[in-house]
Amino acid sequence: MSDAEGHQLRVHVEVCLRTPSSYHPPTNHDAVRSHVLHLVRSHLFSLSQSRVPPRSDCVPFDHVTALKDCVHSIRLCEKSESGNIFMYSTCEEDDISVLDAEDDCENTAITTTATTLPSPQLEGLWESLVFEDDLLGKLLNYVSTSILFAEKCIDPNIISFNKVVLLHGPPGTGKTSLCRALAQKLSIRLSDRYPIVRLVEINSHSLFSKFFSESGKMVMKMFQSIKDLCDNSDTFICVLIDEVESLTAARKAAVSGMEPSDAIRVVNALLTQIDSLKRKKNVLILTTSNITEAIDLAFVDRADLKLHVGLPTQLVIYAMLTSTLTELLRCRLISHESPDNPFLDWRNIKVFVENDCMDETSYSWRVYEIAGACAGLSGRAIRKMPFIAHALFIKTSQPVSLEKYLDALQLAVDEEHSARKAM
């Protein structure tokens, strides 16, 4: 996107608008876009002239009268040769419904929910996820290509693509969160083409009830509900099947005689329905697995993209810990003498460490050392550490110094390792 002088904006920008109300009248999108473009260009120029790396991807706009009453946030995203400004509003409340896949005779049901996006509960989730191997970029590029091929009516019999993604790795590494965050991101990026985006989440364990003879019918009924949603050409559907390895386990057990043969029909029905969805242009299937070895080729072959999500590295853990500490600073549970963020950005600290020029008395170095002590912990466990530190070692509602909180954080990490060894 270019401004009036023809200057190209080489970064994607996301603008979250306030929901119209008596205090915030409907937004003039063209006017907002013009103000945001000018603001972002000025902001990027300021960053280019500064030797200090940015502490946040958010663009301050409180000084712009035309924006402060109608805009909630402005966020710089990934670089792009053809930068765009994406404007969106989150739903006023979480719009979550349950798809009807119940069998009246046996009173059993597949647990399936459909959430309308963008959801306020998922706002900022994508930005909170940190991976060193450009996992986020790979997913966005994959989705862009799959949508392009679908829109161009590429013959899938000639070039095969199923629009199925498989994320696999240890528990607690952020696979499910990544799928939800991707769906939220797509609801923002695809809003011009698809005004409605819904996230359909399927509990794979609920596919196998004690009434196996009816489960196959329930699977077909559930997917028919998803296909009905896809019939609206203005709607894009993201289907999330969590812990898909349970399907493989059930089929192996059935083949070995440990489960009824109906279990095979349930799994085969699911795979057949996944195959049938690839003919829909407006659907993406996201799956996760905690046990890589348990996934058989019948499902692996259907996945276009198979990405391993491993335990976080020291650098990623540093990014997670500094984000949690920054939040505690914002909420004034930690006191600090300076209003500036005391931590180096995770994207820059690696350079300092590799060149052995880190100030070993700095807060950033202290957090980096604590991050090293977190080795082997999952992302889920690491994000709990500041809470555990406060509960077990701070034990006061009053603000404490950053030094004291870092001491407590180190103790919390040591406590976690000790507790795991004792189990």
N, C-alpha and C positions, 0 to 999 in steps of 0.2 A: 504494500500500500504506500502511496506517495502523498506528500502534502501539496499545497498550492504551488510551491516552487519546484515541484518535481523530485524532491529528495526522497529516496527510498527508505522505508522503515524495515530494517533487516532483523526484526525480532517479532515473535508473536506476542500479543498483549491480550490479556483477559480482563474484562471490566464487569464486575458484579454490580448490578443496579439494585437500588432499593425498590421494594415492592410498592407500587402506587397506593396511596392512602390520602386521607384528608390533609395530612402533613406533607406528603410527598406526591404531588400530582404526576400524571403520566409523563414519561420522559420523551423528549425530542431526541431520537437516536442520532440523527444527522448532526445536530448541534453538539451532543456529547462526544461523538466520534471526532469532530473537528478539534474540540478542546483537548481531548485525550491525545490526539496525534501531536499537537503542538507541545503539550506537557511532556510526553515521553521523549520527544526529540531533544528537548532542553535537558531532561534528566540524563539521557544517554550521553549527551555532550559533557555534562558536569562529571559523570563517572569517568569519561575518557581523559579528563584533565586532572583527575585525582590519583594520587599514589596509594591511597587507602582503598582496599577492596570493599565492595558493598557488603553491608551486614544483612541485607534483606533484599528479596526480589520485588518487594512492594514499592510502589511509587507514591510518595506523599502528594496529597492534593488538597489539603485543608485550606490552603491559601487561594484556591481557585473557586470563587463564589459560584460560578456556573455549574460546578461539579459537586460541591460538598453536600447539597441537599438531595441529590438524586443518585449519587454513586456510593456504594458501600466499600469497594476496594478496587485497586488497579494493580495488576500483577504482571511483571515481565516473565515471559516463558522462554522456550528454546529459540535459538537463533534460526533465521530462515531468510533465504534470498528474496522471498515474496512475503514479507511480514504482513500479518492481518491483525485487525482489532476485533475480538469476539466479545459481544455484549450479551449478557444473560441475567436472568433473575432466578433465584432459587424458589422452590415451592414454599408457600407460606407455612405449611405444616407438612410433616412427613406423610406423603400419600402412599400408603401401603395397603395392598389388598391381597386376599388369598385366592389363588386360582382353584376352581372347583374341580377336583379329581377324586371325588368320594364315591365309594361303592355303597349304595343304600342297603344292599342285602347284608353285607358283612360289617357295615359301620366302620370301615377303615378308610384312611385317606393318605395320599402322598402330600407331605409338607412342602408346599410351594407358595412363595410370596412374590408379588410384583410391586416394585417401587417406582414411582414416577420421578424422573430426574430433570434438572439438577436438584439434589436433596440437600437441605441445610446441614444434615448430619454428616454428609460426606464432603462438605466444603473444606478445602485445605488438605484433604487426605493425600492427594497426589503429591503435593509439595512436601509433605512430611516423610515420604518414602525416599530412601537414599540407597543407591546401588552403584558400585564402582564400574561395572561393565556395560553401562549405557542400556540397561534393561528397559528403562522407560522409553528411550528413543526407539529401540527395536520394536516394541509393541505398537507405538504410534505409527511407525513406518509400515508395519505389517497391516494394520487396520486400513491405512490410506490406500495401500495397494489392493487389498481384498475388496474394498468398496469401489475402487476404480475399475477393477476387472468385472465386478458384478454390474456396475452401471453401463459398461461398454458391451455387456452381453457376451463376454468371452465364453466360448463353448467349453464347459467343464470336462467334456469327453476328450478334448484335445489337450487342454491345459488344466490339470486337476488342481482344484483348491476347494476345501471344505468349509473354510471360515471357522476352524476349530483350533483353539490354543490350549496347550497343556503346560501348566506350571508345576514343577515337581521339586521336592526338597524336604528337609527336616521340618517338623512341626514348629510353629511359632516364628517363621522367617518372613511372614508378610504376604504369603501367596493370595489368600482370600482378600486381604485388604487391597492388594494390588489390582485384583480383578474388579472390585467395587470402585476403586479410584479410576481405573481405566474407563469403566462405564460412565462415571460422572464426567470425566474429561471429554468423552465422545458426545455427551449431551450438550456440552458447551461448544465444541468444535463443529458439530454437525447441525447446529440449530437452524441454519438457513435452509438446509435440505430436508431435515427431519425435525419439525417443531416439537414432536413428542418422542421422548426416549424413555424406555422402561427397562428396569433390571429385574429379571425373573430368576429367583434363587430356588434351586431344587436340593432338598436334603436327600442325598443318595441312599442313606440308611433306611429312609422311609419307603423306598421302592420295594423292600422285601418285608412284608408283614407275614403273620402266621397263616394268612389265607392266600397261599401262593397261586391257587387256581384263578383268583381274581386279579392278582397284581398286574398281569400282562395287559388286561383290559384297562386298568387304571393308568398305566403308563401311556397307552394310546390316547386315552381321554385327556390326560394332562397335556400331551404334546398337541392335541387338537386345539386345546385352549390357547396354546402358544401360537399355533398357526393362524388362529382367528385374529389374534393381536397383529400378526404380520400382514394380514389382509389389508389393513389400513396403510396405504402407501406413504402417508405422512409420519408413520411411526417406525422407529428403529428399536429393535429388541436385542438386549444382551442377556443371554442365558448363562447362568453360573451353576455348574454342577460341582459341588465341593466333595473332596475325598473320594474321587472316582475309583480309587483302588478297591473300594468295597464291592464294586460290580465284578471285578476280576476275581476277587476272593470267593464270591458267591458262585461264579461259574466253575471255578476249579473244584470247589467243594461239591457241586452238583455232579460234575464229571466223575469224581472219585466215589460218588455214592453217599456222601455225607449230608447232602441236602436233596430235597425233592427235585425231580427233573424239571418241574415247573420253573425253578430258578433260572434254568438255561433259557427258557422262553422269555422270561422277564428281561434278562440281559440282552438277548437278541432283539427283543422288541424295542428296547432303548436304542441300540445301535442302528436299527432300521429307521427309527424316527429321526435320529441325528442325521442320517444320510438324506432323508427326505427334506430336511430343513435347508440343505445347501442350495436348493433351487430357489430359495427366497433371497432376494437382494438385500433385504433390510434386517438381517439377523447375524449375530456373532455369538459363538458358543465358547465360553471360557470354562476351563476345568482345572482342578487342582488335585495333587496327590502327595501324601506324606511319605509313601513307601514306593520309591522308584522301582524296586525289583518286583513289586506286585502287579505292575501294569503289563498286560499281555499285548501282543502285536496287533490283535484285532482292534484295540482302541488306539494304540500308538500310531498305526498306519493312517488313522483318520485325522490325526492332528497335523495341521500344516506347520505349526511352530511349536517346538518343544524346548522350553527354557528351564534351566536349573536355577533355583533360588536357594543359595546356600546360607550358612551361618554368616553373620556380618563380620567384616574385617575390622581391624583396629581403627582405621580411618572412618569407616561407616559408623562404628560404635561412637566415636568421638562426635560425629555429626548428630547422632541421636541424643547423646547426653547433653550437648550444648543447646540443642533445641528445647529439651526439657528444663534445663536450668534457666534459659532465657524466658520461658513461660513463667517460672517461679519468680523471676525478677519482675516481670510485667505485673504479676499479681501481688507483688510486695511481700512475699513470704521470705524472700532473700533481700537483704539490704546491701546497697553498694554505693560507694562514695561518688561515683561518676555516673551520669545519665547514659553514657555510651555503652554499647554492648561490649563486655570485656573479653569476648572470645574471637579468635581468628576464624574466618570462614573455613569450612572443611575442605573446600576446593583449593584453598591456598596453603593450608598447613603442611600438606605433603611436600611441597617445595622447600619449606623451611626445614623440615625434618631431614630430607634427603641431602640438603646442603649443610646440615649441622650448624644452622644459625638460629635455632630456637632459643629464646630467653627461658632458661630453665627455672626462673623465678616467676614466670607469668602464669596466669590462670589457665591459659590455653594448654601449656605444657602439663600442668597438673591434671587437667581433664584427660589429656592424651594418655598419660600414665595410667589413670583409672580405667580408661578404655582398654588398655592392654591387659589389665587384670580381669576384664570381663570376657576374655577369650573362652569360647565354648558355650556361652550363653546365647539363647535365641533373642531375636529382636523383641518378642513379646516380654521376655523376662527382663531385658535391659530397660525397657520403658517403665517397668514397675519400680526400678531401683530408687529413683528420687522419692517415690511414695514410701517405700520401706525405710529409707534413710530418715525421713521425717517421723514416721510412726515409731521406730525403735530407738532412734538416737537423738532426735531434735526435741520431740515431746513438748512443744509449746506452740501457742497460736500467735506469738509475737515474731516479728521478722528477726532473722539471724544473719550474721555476716556470711559472705560468700565463702570465706576461709572455713568457717565452722560447718557449712553445709557440705563442702567438698570433703572434709574429714568424715562427716557422717555418711557420705556417699561411698567412700572407700570401705568403711566398716560394713555397710549394707552389702556390698559386693562380696566381701570376705565371708559374711554371714550366709549368703546364698550358696557359695561354694561349699561351706561346711555342712549346710543342711542337705545338699545333694549327695555329698560323700556319705552321710549318715543314713541315707535311704537304702 
